[in-house]
Amino acid sequence: MSHSHLPQSPSSGGPERTSPAAFLGDGLLLLLLLVSVTAFCVQTYDLSAEPSVLWILCPACGICSLVLWSFLRGPKAITLLLGALALLLAAALYQGWELFSFGALLQYQTAAEQLTEAVGFPGFFQLPVSLPPAEPQLAFRWFWGISLPLYALILGWAVVRLRSCWLSLALTLMWFLPAFLAELPFSWLWVAAAAGCWMALFLSSLMGRSSSTGGGKLRLASLPAGLLAAALLVSLFPAGSYQQPAWTGDARIELTDLGTRIGIYLMSGMESGTTAASPTEDAAEDVDLAAAGPQQFTGGTVLRLEGGMPGVQYLRGEAYASYTGQSWERLDAAALEELAGELGEWSLNTPLFFPAAATAEQPSHSLTITHIDRPSAMIYTPYQPAALTGSIQDAQLTGDSALRLTDARWSYTVPFLPAEPAPLSQDSPLTQVEQAYRQFVYQHYLDVPASTAAALSRWRSQAEAQAGVSQAADSSGPYGDVLTQAARVAELLAATTEYDLDTPRMEAGSDFAVYFLEEAHRGYCMHYASAAALLLRLEGIPTRYVSGYLADIPASGRASVPDSAAHAWVEVYLDGYGWYPVEVTPSSGIGVLPSPQETPAEEAPPEETAPEETVSPTSETEEPQLPAEEEPAETQGAGVAAPWLAAAAAAVILLAAVTAFAFRRRHRWKAFFSGRNTNAAVIDAYGWFQQLGRWGGHMDREVEAAAEKARFSQHRLTAEERDAVLARLREEIIRCGRTQPTWKRPLYRLLFPVQD
């Protein structure tokens, strides 16, 4: 007869009284988790909360929840108390529902803005109503005063009453996970505190829920070990060297893509019949500067990237040649015909013109770009595109400004070379055609309206006098003079204007660049790129206005680009090379654009307006990672010490786990003799006999008969029958222990803690 169906652990004979050790251990865990979660949310998501929320309300709510779940026994008592609390909550909501809901919406608005600016999801949220200036603080008090006690009650149920490790983890981790996925800056103190509590919950869960005394003692013992292990992990991975795991980036991309597609689906049902996928970008419209006002974002994902190089990538869309004062326009048809005649047998698709002669003999990279909201004929390219091959071999250069496919597509792959600008060699077949194209560039990319030129010259003289001697460092290399001029223009703009996404539209009939510099003194990428392009033209440097997207590609090679990542910058023409990008928007923190692999890690790309060919505008991209060869010395030193810190953290966790397991086994052995339920003790002893079988132990017929009686009989075994089974178990444990080889005995004594 098989007896494998017999249970191996006793059933609880009823709820135990809470011991002081259990009360203290549960209380410390509950309070620390509650404070950690609240402080993390307030600081990371920039929520509005008074200090009393953390230092008065959190402990008060935690203590009330602890007392409730520790000492309240019986389903009737719990039901009555929870019913009373529900009535109080309903009364509070009835009295201040409007304030509570407004406070909740305010907190959601703030958190959504933080996440949307980082990853483009869930999108920006605007409050449907507004309150007088004094009301928001009252709304915050109502929100925290109702939501925090409710959360403390639920968390206390999981930690104190259920003693559930996984439910407690789910109730707390859900507040940390969005910040981890979005890579928001946060305080590691609260993360380490919560992580220490999670480890303590896991270790103490080995005791199960059969004994509050043993579980409480184990929680008190494991909490310091968990906090120490968390502290070691924080020192091992400091905030400056934190690198997001690849799976979090993939999850974030899938989440943002899902949000975008849901938005498209919802918009497709609008009565107007328009959808988010309307192909406005194929209309090839000019840049309407007169319409540039305060920016509004949807937060939806526009592009998904795979491959490329880790770091910041500028994805070039359209380029514009002619400035009218109210717009940027492309070259007219007559100029393009003139260019085609001068090139002769050379095609406009020669890499020289888009945007430079990327002919360096080095391995190329490739970047796959997928449009999320709709297929597109527009090709967004990183610098410098190498050749028109593969999925873009049928692309055509239109208007000396942009690459377009013959039909709209969801995805395409662009090869590119991360080359630094260098003049063509004299024996290059492109040398003569570059000289012909250079003449064309100097004829068409230096024009500035006379009234604009006079105003900008006057402004520059005043700005240089006001800003003093330029601090911009001189650039080196064959194009040092041009790049130094660009850096000084960017410096003057940063010193005399303010970056502001809420800049209103210019006055009707004004000149966009002049109004920006002399009247508004604030703006965003469209303003800075327009002014810089014109100022450089006055210095004899050919320029053009470019729109596209900024993207930050992580080490995983996958990234999503929200509509708020759109940007505008300047391209300057370098004789003998071609068009080269220059960054002049001060929010980016950089002047002349370095190559992607040299972009400093602390520089965050700016939030900007959308390119004209897309439906929606602009966003901050993620913080780029430094490549290995440019890692600072202190980070390298930390990397040398990292294995030792990892080993120490692993040793602490392993030691704590072994100690917890040994504590649990000893407690179960003692429980055989102290438990009131003799049937449960015999059934548990039967399980120990089965475990002994793997070590050479044997179970006699008397033990099997006693276990069958305990499991299936309606009668309770006597204490004498239980003691006989336990005595036989002890004899068999001692006998098997003497037969074990020396190297197995430590593990054996850990599993069967019985002394000879």
C-alpha positions in Angstrom: 0.0 0.0 0.0 1.4 3.4 -1.0 1.4 6.1 1.7 2.9 8.9 -0.4 -0.4 10.8 -0.1 0.1 11.4 3.6 0.8 15.0 4.4 4.2 16.0 5.7 3.3 19.0 7.9 0.7 19.5 10.6 -2.4 21.5 10.1 -2.9 24.4 12.4 -5.0 23.7 15.3 -6.3 27.2 15.5 -4.9 30.8 15.6 -2.1 31.3 18.0 -1.8 34.3 20.3 0.6 36.9 19.0 3.9 36.7 20.8 6.0 39.8 21.6 8.6 38.7 19.1 6.1 38.3 16.3 4.5 41.7 17.1 7.9 43.4 17.0 9.1 41.6 13.9 5.8 42.2 12.0 5.7 45.8 13.1 9.2 46.7 12.0 8.6 45.1 8.6 5.2 46.8 8.1 6.4 50.2 9.2 9.6 50.1 7.1 7.8 49.0 4.0 5.1 51.6 4.4 7.5 54.5 4.9 9.8 53.3 2.1 7.0 53.0 -0.5 5.5 56.4 0.5 8.8 58.3 0.6 9.9 56.7 -2.7 6.6 57.7 -4.5 6.7 61.2 -3.1 10.3 61.9 -4.1 10.6 59.9 -7.4 7.3 60.9 -8.9 7.5 64.4 -7.5 4.2 64.1 -5.7 2.9 66.9 -3.4 2.9 65.8 0.2 3.6 67.6 3.5 6.3 66.2 5.8 3.6 65.1 8.2 2.5 62.5 5.7 5.8 60.6 6.1 6.6 61.2 9.8 3.2 61.2 11.4 0.6 59.6 9.1 2.7 56.7 8.0 3.7 55.4 11.5 0.2 56.0 12.8 -1.4 54.1 10.0 1.2 51.3 10.2 0.7 50.9 14.0 -3.1 50.8 13.7 -2.9 48.2 11.0 -0.4 46.2 13.0 -2.6 46.2 16.1 -5.7 45.3 14.1 -4.2 42.3 12.4 -2.2 41.1 15.3 -4.8 41.0 18.1 -8.1 40.9 16.4 -9.2 37.2 16.2 -12.2 35.5 14.7 -14.0 36.1 11.4 -16.9 37.9 13.2 -14.7 40.4 14.9 -12.8 41.1 11.8 -15.9 41.5 9.7 -17.4 43.9 12.3 -14.3 46.1 12.5 -13.8 46.2 8.7 -17.4 47.1 8.3 -17.0 50.0 10.7 -13.9 51.1 8.9 -15.8 50.9 5.6 -18.5 53.1 7.0 -16.0 55.7 8.2 -14.3 55.7 4.8 -17.6 56.1 3.0 -18.5 59.0 5.3 -15.1 60.7 4.7 -15.5 60.3 0.9 -19.0 61.6 1.1 -17.9 64.7 2.9 -14.8 65.4 0.8 -15.3 63.4 -2.4 -14.5 66.4 -4.7 -11.3 67.3 -2.8 -10.2 63.6 -2.6 -10.8 63.1 -6.4 -9.1 66.3 -7.3 -6.1 65.4 -5.1 -5.9 62.0 -6.8 -6.0 63.6 -10.2 -3.3 66.1 -9.3 -1.0 63.3 -8.1 -1.7 61.2 -11.3 -1.0 64.3 -13.4 2.4 64.8 -11.8 3.4 61.1 -12.0 2.2 60.8 -15.6 4.3 63.8 -16.6 7.4 62.3 -15.1 6.9 59.0 -16.9 5.8 60.5 -20.2 8.8 62.8 -20.4 11.1 59.8 -19.8 9.5 57.1 -22.0 6.4 58.7 -23.7 3.9 56.6 -21.7 1.1 56.9 -20.5 0.8 60.3 -22.1 0.2 63.8 -20.7 -2.9 64.3 -18.6 -4.6 67.6 -18.2 -6.9 68.3 -15.3 -10.6 68.7 -16.4 -11.2 71.3 -13.7 -9.2 73.8 -11.7 -9.4 75.0 -8.1 -8.4 78.2 -6.3 -4.7 78.4 -5.3 -5.5 77.5 -1.6 -7.5 74.4 -2.5 -4.8 72.0 -3.9 -3.1 71.7 -0.5 -6.4 70.8 1.1 -7.0 68.3 -1.7 -3.6 66.7 -1.0 -4.5 66.3 2.7 -7.8 64.6 1.8 -6.1 62.3 -0.7 -3.3 61.1 1.6 -5.5 61.0 4.6 -7.8 58.5 3.0 -5.6 56.5 0.6 -2.7 56.0 3.0 -4.7 54.3 5.8 -6.5 52.2 3.3 -3.1 51.1 1.8 -1.7 50.4 5.3 -4.7 48.2 6.1 -4.2 46.1 2.9 -0.4 45.8 3.3 -0.8 44.9 7.0 -3.2 42.1 6.0 -0.5 40.6 3.7 2.4 41.1 6.1 0.9 40.5 9.5 -2.1 38.2 9.1 -1.3 36.2 6.0 2.5 36.4 6.4 2.7 36.1 2.6 6.0 37.0 1.1 4.8 37.2 -2.5 1.6 39.2 -1.9 3.6 41.7 0.2 6.2 41.9 -2.6 3.4 42.5 -5.2 1.8 45.2 -3.1 5.1 47.2 -2.7 7.0 46.4 -5.9 4.2 47.8 -8.1 5.1 51.3 -6.9 8.9 50.9 -7.6 8.6 49.1 -11.0 7.4 52.1 -13.2 10.4 54.2 -12.0 12.8 51.3 -12.7 11.4 50.8 -16.2 11.5 54.5 -17.0 14.9 55.0 -15.4 13.7 57.9 -13.3 16.3 59.3 -10.9 15.4 58.0 -7.4 16.8 57.7 -3.9 18.5 54.4 -3.3 17.9 54.7 0.4 14.2 53.8 0.1 14.9 51.1 -2.5 17.5 49.5 -0.2 15.1 49.6 2.8 12.3 48.0 0.8 14.7 45.4 -0.6 15.9 44.5 2.9 12.3 43.9 3.9 11.7 41.7 0.9 14.6 39.5 1.8 13.5 39.3 5.4 10.0 38.3 4.2 11.4 35.6 2.0 13.7 34.2 4.6 11.0 34.2 7.3 8.5 32.6 4.9 10.5 29.4 5.3 8.9 29.1 8.8 5.5 29.1 7.2 2.5 30.3 9.1 2.3 27.6 11.6 3.9 29.5 14.5 3.8 33.2 15.2 6.5 32.8 17.9 9.0 31.1 15.6 8.0 33.3 12.7 8.4 36.5 14.7 11.9 35.5 16.0 13.0 34.6 12.5 11.8 37.9 11.1 13.7 39.8 13.8 16.8 37.7 12.9 16.5 38.0 9.2 15.6 41.7 9.0 19.1 42.9 9.9 20.6 40.4 7.5 18.3 41.5 4.7 19.1 45.2 5.3 22.8 44.5 5.3 22.6 42.5 2.0 20.6 45.4 0.4 23.2 47.9 1.6 25.9 45.8 0.1 24.0 45.6 -3.2 23.6 49.4 -3.2 27.3 49.9 -2.7 28.0 47.4 -5.4 25.7 49.2 -7.9 25.8 52.9 -7.0 23.4 55.3 -8.7 26.0 56.6 -11.1 26.9 53.1 -12.4 23.3 51.7 -12.6 22.6 50.2 -16.0 19.1 49.1 -16.8 18.6 45.4 -17.6 17.8 44.6 -21.2 14.4 43.0 -20.2 13.2 46.3 -18.7 14.0 48.2 -21.9 12.1 45.6 -23.9 9.1 45.7 -21.6 9.0 49.4 -21.7 9.1 49.4 -25.5 6.3 46.9 -25.7 4.3 48.9 -23.2 4.7 52.2 -25.0 3.9 50.6 -28.4 0.7 49.1 -26.9 -0.3 52.5 -25.6 0.2 54.1 -29.0 -1.7 51.4 -30.8 -4.6 51.7 -28.4 -4.6 55.4 -28.9 -4.7 55.0 -32.6 -7.6 52.5 -32.3 -9.6 54.9 -30.1 -8.9 57.8 -32.4 -10.0 55.8 -35.5 -13.6 55.8 -34.1 -13.9 59.6 -34.0 -16.8 61.1 -35.9 -14.6 63.2 -38.1 -13.2 60.0 -39.7 -9.6 61.2 -39.2 -7.0 58.9 -37.7 -3.6 59.3 -36.1 -2.2 57.6 -39.2 -3.1 60.2 -41.7 -0.1 60.6 -44.1 0.6 64.2 -43.5 4.3 63.8 -43.6 4.2 62.9 -47.3 2.8 66.3 -48.1 6.3 67.8 -47.9 5.1 71.0 -46.4 7.5 73.8 -45.4 8.1 74.8 -41.7 5.6 77.3 -40.6 7.4 79.4 -38.0 4.5 81.7 -37.4 2.5 78.7 -36.0 5.3 77.8 -33.4 3.7 78.3 -30.0 3.5 76.5 -26.7 4.1 72.8 -27.1 1.5 70.1 -26.4 2.5 66.4 -26.4 0.6 63.2 -26.8 3.3 61.0 -25.4 2.8 58.3 -28.0 5.6 56.3 -29.6 6.4 57.3 -33.1 9.4 55.1 -34.0 11.0 51.9 -32.7 14.7 51.4 -33.3 16.8 48.2 -33.4 20.5 48.1 -33.8 22.7 51.1 -34.4 25.2 52.2 -31.8 24.6 52.7 -28.1 24.2 56.4 -27.2 22.5 59.5 -28.6 21.5 59.3 -32.3 20.3 62.2 -34.4 17.7 60.9 -36.9 17.7 63.3 -39.8 14.4 64.0 -41.6 14.0 67.1 -43.8 16.4 70.0 -44.5 15.3 73.5 -45.5 17.2 76.1 -47.5 15.3 79.4 -47.7 14.3 81.6 -44.8 11.4 84.0 -45.4 10.9 85.5 -41.9 7.8 83.4 -41.3 8.9 80.0 -42.6 11.7 77.7 -43.8 11.3 76.5 -47.4 13.0 73.9 -49.6 14.9 74.8 -52.7 12.7 75.7 -55.7 12.4 73.6 -58.8 14.6 75.9 -60.9 17.5 75.6 -58.4 17.2 71.8 -58.4 17.3 71.7 -62.2 20.4 73.9 -62.2 22.0 71.5 -59.7 21.1 68.5 -61.8 22.7 70.1 -64.9 26.0 70.9 -63.0 26.3 67.4 -61.7 26.1 65.8 -65.1 26.4 62.0 -64.9 26.3 62.1 -61.1 23.0 61.4 -59.5 21.5 63.4 -56.6 21.5 60.1 -54.7 25.3 60.3 -54.4 26.1 60.1 -50.6 27.9 63.4 -50.9 24.6 65.3 -50.9 22.9 63.4 -48.2 24.3 64.7 -46.0 28.0 64.1 -46.6 30.5 62.0 -48.5 30.4 58.9 -46.2 33.0 57.0 -48.1 35.4 56.0 -45.3 36.6 52.4 -45.7 35.4 51.0 -42.4 32.7 48.6 -41.2 29.3 50.2 -41.3 26.5 49.9 -38.7 22.9 49.4 -39.5 19.8 50.8 -37.8 16.3 49.3 -38.4 13.6 51.9 -38.0 9.9 50.9 -37.6 7.1 53.4 -37.8 4.5 52.7 -35.1 1.5 54.8 -35.9 1.5 54.5 -39.7 3.6 53.5 -42.7 5.7 56.2 -44.1 7.7 57.1 -47.3 10.0 59.4 -45.3 13.3 57.8 -44.3 14.9 59.0 -41.0 18.7 58.5 -41.2 21.5 58.6 -38.6 24.7 60.4 -39.5 26.4 59.4 -41.9 24.3 57.1 -44.2 26.7 54.8 -46.1 24.8 53.7 -49.2 21.3 53.2 -50.6 21.1 49.4 -50.3 18.8 46.7 -49.1 15.3 47.9 -48.1 16.2 51.5 -49.1 17.8 50.9 -52.5 14.8 52.5 -54.3 15.0 55.7 -52.1 15.3 59.0 -53.9 16.8 62.3 -52.7 14.0 64.9 -53.0 14.8 68.6 -53.1 18.4 68.2 -52.0 16.9 67.7 -48.5 15.4 64.3 -47.7 15.3 60.7 -48.7 11.9 59.2 -49.6 10.8 55.7 -50.7 8.7 55.0 -53.7 5.9 53.8 -51.4 5.0 54.0 -47.7 6.5 51.3 -45.5 6.4 50.3 -41.9 10.0 49.4 -41.5 13.4 49.9 -43.3 17.1 49.5 -42.4 19.7 52.3 -42.9 23.5 51.5 -43.0 25.7 54.3 -41.7 29.3 55.1 -40.8 30.2 56.8 -37.5 32.9 58.8 -39.2 34.5 62.1 -38.1 34.5 64.8 -40.8 37.6 64.7 -43.0 38.2 66.1 -46.5 38.0 63.9 -49.5 41.4 62.7 -50.7 42.7 64.2 -54.0 42.3 61.0 -55.8 38.7 60.4 -54.8 36.3 60.3 -57.7 34.0 62.6 -55.8 36.5 65.4 -55.6 35.5 67.2 -58.8 31.7 66.8 -58.2 32.2 68.0 -54.6 33.8 71.2 -56.0 30.8 71.7 -58.3 28.3 71.1 -55.6 30.2 73.4 -53.2 29.7 76.3 -55.7 26.0 75.5 -55.7 25.8 75.4 -51.9 27.5 78.9 -51.6 25.0 80.3 -54.1 21.9 79.0 -52.4 22.6 78.4 -48.7 23.9 81.8 -47.6 20.9 83.9 -48.3 19.5 86.1 -45.4 16.7 88.7 -46.0 18.2 92.2 -45.9 16.1 93.4 -43.0 16.8 90.2 -41.0 20.5 90.5 -41.7 20.6 94.1 -40.4 18.7 93.2 -37.2 20.9 90.1 -36.5 24.1 92.0 -37.0 22.9 94.6 -34.6 21.9 92.0 -32.1 25.2 90.1 -32.3 27.2 93.2 -31.6 25.1 94.0 -28.5 25.2 90.4 -27.4 29.0 90.1 -27.7 29.4 93.3 -25.7 26.9 92.1 -23.1 28.3 88.5 -22.8 32.0 89.6 -22.8 34.8 87.5 -24.1 33.7 84.2 -25.5 34.6 81.1 -23.4 34.0 78.7 -26.2 37.0 76.4 -26.7 38.5 76.4 -30.2 37.8 73.3 -32.1 40.8 71.4 -33.7 41.0 69.5 -37.0 40.6 70.5 -40.6 37.3 72.3 -39.9 38.2 73.8 -36.6 37.4 77.4 -37.7 33.9 76.6 -38.8 33.0 74.5 -35.8 34.5 77.1 -33.4 32.2 79.7 -35.0 29.2 77.4 -34.5 30.2 76.9 -30.8 30.4 80.7 -30.2 27.0 81.3 -31.8 25.5 78.6 -29.5 27.2 80.3 -26.5 25.8 83.7 -27.3 22.3 82.3 -27.7 22.5 80.5 -24.4 23.8 83.6 -22.6 21.1 85.9 -23.9 18.0 83.7 -24.1 16.1 81.2 -22.1 14.9 77.7 -23.2 11.2 77.5 -22.7 8.7 75.0 -24.3 5.8 77.3 -23.3 7.0 80.1 -25.5 4.0 81.8 -27.2 3.6 82.5 -30.8 5.3 85.6 -32.2 3.3 88.6 -33.0 1.7 88.6 -36.5 3.9 90.0 -39.2 7.1 89.8 -37.2 10.4 88.2 -38.3 10.7 84.9 -36.4 14.4 85.0 -35.6 14.5 88.8 -34.8 11.4 88.5 -32.6 13.0 85.6 -30.7 16.3 87.5 -30.1 15.0 91.0 -29.5 11.5 90.6 -28.0 10.8 87.2 -26.6 14.3 86.2 -25.4 13.0 82.6 -24.9 12.2 79.7 -27.2 12.9 76.1 -28.0 14.7 74.2 -30.8 12.9 75.8 -33.7 13.9 79.3 -32.4 17.5 78.4 -31.7 18.1 76.5 -35.0 16.6 79.3 -37.0 18.6 82.0 -35.4 21.9 80.0 -35.4 21.5 79.1 -39.1 21.1 82.8 -40.0 23.9 84.0 -37.8 26.3 81.5 -39.3 25.3 82.5 -42.8 26.2 86.1 -41.9 29.7 84.7 -41.2 29.9 83.2 -44.6 29.2 79.6 -43.5 26.5 77.8 -45.6 23.8 76.3 -43.3 20.4 74.7 -43.5 17.6 74.1 -41.0 17.0 70.4 -40.2 14.2 68.6 -38.5 14.2 65.0 -37.2 14.3 63.1 -33.9 16.6 62.5 -31.0 17.0 58.9 -29.8 19.0 57.3 -27.1 19.8 53.7 -27.9 20.7 51.6 -24.8 23.2 48.7 -24.8 20.4 46.3 -25.7 20.1 48.0 -29.1 16.3 48.5 -28.8 14.7 51.9 -28.1 11.3 53.6 -28.6 11.1 57.2 -29.8 8.1 59.2 -28.5 6.6 62.1 -30.5 8.1 64.5 -27.9 11.6 63.5 -29.0 11.3 65.5 -32.2 14.0 68.1 -32.6 15.5 70.8 -34.9 19.2 71.6 -35.4 21.6 73.1 -38.0 23.8 71.6 -40.6 26.9 73.5 -41.8 28.7 72.8 -45.0 32.3 71.7 -44.6 34.3 72.3 -47.8 35.6 69.0 -49.2 33.3 66.9 -46.9 29.7 68.0 -47.0 26.9 68.7 -44.5 27.7 68.2 -40.8 25.3 68.6 -37.9 25.6 71.3 -35.2 23.6 71.4 -32.0 22.8 74.9 -30.7 19.8 74.4 -28.4 21.1 75.1 -24.8 18.9 72.5 -23.1 21.0 69.8 -24.8 24.1 70.9 -22.9 26.3 70.6 -26.0 27.5 72.9 -28.6 28.9 71.4 -31.8 27.4 67.9 -32.0 30.0 65.2 -31.3 29.8 61.8 -32.8 27.4 59.5 -31.1 30.1 57.4 -29.3 31.6 60.6 -27.8 28.4 62.1 -26.3 28.9 62.5 -22.6 26.7 60.3 -20.4 25.5 63.1 -18.3 24.1 65.1 -21.2 20.4 64.7 -21.8 19.0 65.5 -25.2 16.4 68.3 -25.2 12.6 68.1 -25.5 11.6 69.7 -28.7 9.0 70.3 -31.3 8.0 67.7 -33.9 9.3 67.8 -37.4 6.8 69.3 -39.8 6.3 66.0 -41.6 4.9 64.2 -38.5 1.5 64.6 -36.9 2.7 65.3 -33.4 5.6 67.1 -31.8 8.7 66.2 -29.2 10.8 64.3 -25.8 13.5 63.9 -23.6 15.4 60.7 -24.4 17.1 58.4 -22.1 20.5 59.1 -20.6 23.2 57.7 -22.8 25.8 55.3 -21.4 29.5 55.9 -21.6 31.4 53.4 -23.8 33.8 51.1 -22.1 36.9 52.9 -23.4 35.8 56.3 -21.9 34.8 54.9 -18.5 36.1 57.2 -15.7 38.9 56.0 -13.5 36.7 55.8 -10.4 34.1 53.7 -12.2 36.8 51.3 -13.3 38.1 51.0 -9.8 34.6 50.2 -8.6 34.4 47.5 -11.3 37.6 45.9 -9.8 36.0 45.8 -6.3 32.6 44.7 -7.7 33.3 40.9 -7.6 34.4 41.1 -3.9 31.3 43.1 -3.0 29.1 40.7 -4.9 30.7 37.7 -3.2 30.2 39.4 0.2 26.5 40.1 -0.6 26.0 36.6 -1.8 27.7 35.2 1.3 25.4 37.3 3.6 22.3 36.2 1.8 23.4 32.5 1.8 24.3 32.6 5.5 21.0 34.2 6.3 19.1 31.6 4.3 21.0 28.7 5.9 20.4 30.1 9.3 16.7 30.5 8.6 16.4 27.0 7.3 18.3 25.5 10.3 16.1 27.6 12.7 13.0 26.2 11.0 14.1 22.6 11.2 15.0 22.8 14.9 11.6 24.5 15.5 9.7 21.7 13.8 11.7 19.1 15.8 10.8 20.8 19.1 7.2 21.2 17.9 6.8 17.4 17.8 6.9 17.3 21.6 5.2 20.6 22.5 2.3 20.6 20.0 -1.2 19.7 21.3 -2.2 18.0 18.1 -0.7 14.5 18.4 -2.1 13.3 15.1 -0.4 16.2 13.3 2.9 15.4 15.0 2.8 11.8 13.9 1.9 12.7 10.3 4.8 15.2 10.2 7.1 12.6 11.6 6.0 10.2 8.8 7.2 12.9 6.4 10.6 13.0 8.1 10.9 9.2 7.7 10.2 9.6 4.0 13.1 12.2 3.8 15.4 9.8 5.7 14.8 7.2 3.0 17.1 9.2 0.7 19.9 8.9 3.3 19.5 5.2 3.9 16.8 5.3 6.5 14.0 2.7 7.0 10.5 3.0 8.3 9.0 0.1 10.3 5.4 -1.2 10.1 4.5 0.4 13.5 5.2 3.9 12.3 3.2 3.3 9.1 0.3 2.0 11.1 0.4 5.0 13.4 0.5 7.4 10.5 -2.5 5.7 8.8 -4.4 5.9 12.1 -3.5 9.6 12.5 -4.5 10.4 8.9 -7.7 8.4 8.5 -9.0 7.7 12.0 -11.6 9.9 13.7 -9.8 9.3 17.0 -6.9 11.3 18.4 -3.7 9.5 19.1 -2.4 9.4 22.7 0.7 11.2 23.8 2.3 7.7 24.4 1.7 6.7 20.8 3.1 9.9 19.5 6.2 9.6 21.8 6.8 6.1 20.6 6.9 7.2 16.9 9.1 10.1 17.7 11.5 7.9 19.7 11.7 5.6 16.7 12.4 8.6 14.4 15.2 9.8 16.7 16.9 6.4 16.8 16.7 6.2 13.0 18.1 9.7 12.5 21.1 8.9 14.8 21.7 5.6 13.1 21.7 7.1 9.6 23.9 9.9 10.7 26.6 7.5 11.9 26.7 5.9 8.4 27.1 9.1 6.4 30.6 10.0 5.0 32.4 12.9 6.6 31.7 15.4 3.8 27.9 14.7 4.0 27.5 15.0 7.7 27.2 18.9 7.9 24.3 18.9 5.5 22.7 15.9 7.2 22.8 17.6 10.6 21.3 20.7 9.0 18.4 18.7 7.7 18.0 16.5 10.8 19.0 18.5 13.9 19.1 15.7 16.4 22.2 15.2 18.7 23.5 11.7 19.6 
